[in-house]
């Protein structure tokens, strides 16, 4: 009876799938596809707590706000760091994309990191409920990424997915619709940016902002020597004189700056491989490791992992959207969602 009621209500609501990421939040609406892709940032007035902007407008304010305005990242390292701001951000995004003609509140499925605690799970669910959800389901992001990448996750065979997001790198071995083993490290896109900031600060006494660090990472950052050397002009504030200054950076320098972070990700992948059951390890030798998430776009990362693991490395077509597409697919196929929801992570 309850299943029939839920199906009836879904006919009159805009059911959604959400990838609630540290860097970006993506929303997928049943029957429509991805309708929103915005930075997970909220700008507020310090004194009153009034929200001034959310998403891309708020991100443009990062590092440029006057003293009375704060740009807040409600998500840190894959989980909710500021419950109130996360709820307000979710409410804003849901209201923005929700079908005004819908009679009922939407059912929402949210992708979450594989190793988050029960307390963190409750925080995500409560945020979505307060933001207007009728029902809330959670699905592990590596599982969602595997579905979005088109992997046959319900088969009795091993698939390894490495999802490098903004705040965490999630590694999972999947078989029969569930996660057999998972590993999560707080080393991903934001930590790579921070490593670049620290390197330039240490080597050049130059202070650069988050936006510039991200540009450096995208333009000349790499995990493996490039075929052709690359250079970039970087602007910042001289820490001695306080005067703006421009320097020229080589790709080899940025590779050195990122080495510690890349090594941590490689070590986590190797640990996951060591803990994979032998039968599934054989499948991974044949099928390879699937890379997804925005962090996987770092130049040469696939070549570095291929050298380190001696395994095939497969890049998905669109690593930035694979999680939300996978969550969306479970929204379209509710039997798949119930099958996944009934599974539990062995390594919790």
N, C-alpha and C positions, 0 to 999 in steps of 0.2 A: 504493500500500500504506500509506504513512504517513498519507495523508488518511483512509483507512478506519479505521486504528487510532485517530486523533485523534477521529473521529466516534463510535467505539465507547466510548472513555474518557469522552467528554462525557455519555453516557447514565448514567454512574455517579458523576458529580461535580457540584458546584454551581458551574457556570461563572459568572463575574462580570464586570460592567463597572464601572469606577471612575472617578469624576471627582475626581482628587487635586488639590484646589484650595488656594490660599493661605489662604482663610478657612474653607471647609467641604470635607469629604470625603463624597461620596455614593456608595452602592453599589447596583447593580442586579443582581439574580440572574435568570438565564434562566428564563422561565416564571412568574416571580413579580412582576417589576417592581422599583421602588425599595424597598429594605428598610432602608436606613440613611442618615441625613443628620445628620452631627455636625461640630462645629467642629474644625478641624485644629490642636488644641492638646494638649500633653502636660505634665503637672505631675510634677516629679521632686524627690527629696530631694537637695540639693546634695552633701552629704558622701559618701553611699553611691551616688548615682546611681540609686537605686531609683525605679521609676515608681509614683506614687501615684494618678494619675487620667489618663484620656484622654477627649477629646471635650468634651461639654457640662459635665461636672463639672469638668474642668480649666479650661475657659474662665471659669467662675464664680470661679475662684481668681485670675485675672489682676488685678493691682493690689491684691490683698488677701492675698497670701501673706506669712508670716513670713520672716525672713532665711534660714532653712535650706531653704526650698522655692522652686523656680523654675518658672514657667509658660513653656513653650517653644513657639514656632511653628516646626515642622520645615521648613515651606514658606515661602519668602520670594520675592516677585516672580515667582510661578509655578513656581519650581524648588526642588529640595531644597537647603536650607541646612544642615541637620544630618542627615547620612546615617543615623547610628545611631538617632536619635529617629524619623526617617521610617519606618525599617524596623520599629521597635517599634510605632509607631502603626498602620501597615498590618497588621502581624501581629495586633494587638488587634482591629481592625475585621473582618478576614477571619475570624478565629476566632469572633467574636461572631455573624456571620451565616451561617457555613458549616454546611451540612447534616451533622450528626454521623453520619448513616447512609451518607454518600457514601464509596465505597471508594477513590477516587482524588483526588489533589490537583486543584484547579480550574484551568481555563484562564482567564486574566484579560486584559482589554483595558482600557487606561488612557488617558484623555484628557490630553494635554500641550499646552503653549503651542506655537504654530507656529514660533517662531524659537529654540527651545532648541538648545544645542550637542550634538554627539555625546557629549561627556563627560557632560552632564546627562541625555541619553537613557539612557546606560549605567547611571547612578546610579538612575534610576527603575526600569529593568528589574531590576537586581540587588536593589533593595529588595523588589520584588514576589516575586522568586524566593526570597529569604531568608525572606520572610513566608509561603511555602508554595505559590507558584504552580507549576503544571506547565508551562504555556506562557505567555509574556507578549507581547502585541501593544501597540503604541502608535499612537494616532490623534490628529492635531492637533485641538485644541479647537474652533476655528472650523468645521472640517469636521464634527465631531460635532454642534455646535450647529445647523448647517444641516440635518443629517439629522433631528435631534430636532424642528426647526421644520417639518419636512415639505417642505423645498425640493427641487425636482427636480435634484439636484446631478449626476446622471449625464448630463443632456442637454447638447448643445453650445451652452450659453447661459450668460451671466454672472450670478452671484449674489454680492452683497457682504454679508458678515456682520461685525458689530462686536460682539465678546464682551468686555464690561467686567466683569472678575472682582474678586477681592480684591487681587491684587498686580499684575496686568498687564491692559492692554487689547489684545486681539488683533483685527486687522483682516485679512480675507482676501477675495480675489476667487476664486470657485470656478467651475470649468467641467469637464465630462466627468469628474467624480469626483475631481478633483485641485485643488490650490491653484495658481492661475496667478500670483498676486502676494500677498504678505503683508507686514504691518507690525505691529510690536509695540512698545508703549511701557510703561515701568514707571510707569504713572499709572492708578490705579484706586481701589477702595474704601478701602483702608488709607491711601493718600496723601490722599484727601479727608478722612478722619478726622484725619490729622496736620495738615492745613491749618487745620482748625477749632481744634485744640488750640493751634497757634501764633498764630492770630488773637486768640483770647481771652487768651492769655498776654501778647501785645504790647499789646492795646488796654485790657485791664482788670486786668493784673497778677494774673490768676487762673489757677491751674493745675487743669485738669480731666483725668480719666482717659479711657482708650480707650472704656469703656462709655458714658460720658456723651457723648463726641464722636460716637459712632455714633448715639445717640438723637437728638442735635441734627440730624445729617444726615438721618435718616429723617423726623423730625417737621417741621422747618422749612427744611431744605436744599433748594436749587433751582438750576437752571441758566438759568432764564428767569423774568421777573417773574410772580408769582402773581396770580390774579384777585382774591383777597382777602388782605390782609396777615395775617401769622401771627406769633405771639410765643410764647416759651417761657422758663420759669424754669430757670436753670442753676446748679447747685451745684458748688463747688470750694474749693480752699484759697488764701487770700490770700497772695501771694508776699512781701509786706512784713511783715505781722503774724503770718502762719502760722495764722491763725484761719479756720475754715470761713466761706464767704460765699456769698450767692445773688444773682444778677444776672438782669435781664430782657433777652433777646436778640430782635431783630427778624429776619425772614426776609431783608431786604435786606442786613443785616450778614453773614449766613452766605453769601449769594450772592457778596458781595465777597470773602469768605475763600476761596471755592472757584473764583473766576474764573481764576486762573493754572492750576489743574489742569484745569479744563474746556477752557480754550484749548489746552492741550497735546494733549488728546484730539481736539479739532476739527482741529488742525493735522495730526495723524497721519492722520485720515480724508481730509483734502484731499490729502495727499501720496499716499495710496493711490489716490485717484481720478485724480490726475495721471499715475500710472504704470500705469494700467489700459489694456490694448490697446484701440484705438478701437472694434473690433467688440463687445467685451464692455461697454465704457462705454455703448454704445447700449442694451444689454439692461438695464443698471442704471438708466438713465433711465426705462425702462418698469416695471421690477420694484421699484425702490427699494432702500433699505438696511435690512437686518434687524438690529434691536437685541436683544441677549440678555445674560445674565449679571446678577448681583445689582446691579451698579453702574448698569445701565440703568434701574433703578427710581427713580433720582433725579428728583424732580419737575421737569417742564419740560424735561428733556433732549431729548426727541423734538422739541419745538417749537424749541429752540435749534438743533438739527442741521438741521431743516427750513429754517430761515432762512439758516443758513450755507452749505448745499449746494444749496438750491433743488430737492431731490429728495424723493420720498416716503419717509417713515420708518415702518417697520413694527415694532411691538412684538409679540413672541411671547406666547402665552397664559401660559406659566409660565417666565420667563427664568431662574429659579434652578435649574431641573431640565433645561433643554433639552440641555445637554452630556451629562449622564449618560443621558438618554433616547436621544440619538443614538448614544452608545457602546453602549447596550443593544441598539439596533436592529441594529447590526453584529454583535452577539453572536448574535442570533436569525437573522440572514441572513449566514452565513459567506461566501457568494459575494461579497456586498457588501464585506465586510472584506478579502478577498483582492484585490478590484479596487482598493480604496483603498490597501492596503498596497503595491501595485505602482507607485503613482503617487509621484512625488517633487516636492517644492516647487521651482519654477523659481527663485524668488528666495530663496536660502538663504545 
